[in-house]
Amino acid sequence: MQILKKEMTIPKNHEIRIKIPDNFTENENVEVIIIKPDKGQSYQDKISLLKSAMKDKGYLNDIKEIENDFTAIDLENWN
């Protein structure tokens, strides 16, 4: 797998052109992902969300389920 990462500013016309390196094969399928960071939350808001997760029953049940799934694996080959 080859990864090409480039950060860009969204232009006024909302169009982005991507220069593909020459070592990529023509007509080969590639996956293009556009990630827009969420800048709406402050650091303090994020910390508050993390703290609230410690009391969220659904989240805690998910964590417990994951712990149970890996209990047997964690005990293997530790002799």
N, C-alpha and C positions, 0 to 999 in steps of 0.2 A: 504494500500500500504506500502510495506517495501522497503527501499532504502539502498543499500550497495554501498558505495563510497570508492574507493581506487585509489590513485595517483601512477603512475608507470613510470619508465623510459623504453623506447623502447629498448629491448635487440637486440643484433646483428642479431639473427635469425628472428626477427620481429614476434615472437610468444609470446602470453601472456596466462597464465593459471589462471583461476579464481577459488578460493576455495569458494564454496557455503556453507553458514551456515547450520547447521543441521535442523534448524526450517523451512527451505524451503522444500515444499513437492516435492517428487520425481516425475518426468515426468510432472511437472507443467511448463507452458510456462512463460518465463521471457523475458524482453527486455534488451538488452545490448547496451549501447551507448558509443562510444569512441569519446572524444572531444580533439582536438589538438588545444591548444591556439595559436593564431596568434601573434608571437613575432616579426614580421617583421615591425610593426609600432611603432614608438616612441610615447611617451606621447604627444609631440608637434604636431605630425602628426594627432593624434586622435582629439586634440583640434581644429586643423584647419578644419577637416572634420565636426565637430559639428558646428563651426562658419559658414561654407559654407552652411549647412542645413538651416540656418535662411534665406537664399536668394533663396533656391531651390523651384521653384513654385510647383512642384509635391508634395514635402514634405509638404509645407504649405497648399496645397489643402487637403491633407490627414488629417492634424491636424484639419483644419476647419470642415471637414466632421465628424470627431470624436466628436468635440465640439457640432455640431448640433445634432448628435445622442443622446448625453447625456443631452441636455438642459432641456428636460421635466423631466427627472429623477432627475436632480439636484434640481429642484424646489419642488419635492414631500417631504412631511413630514418635512418641515422646519418651520412650524408655532410654 
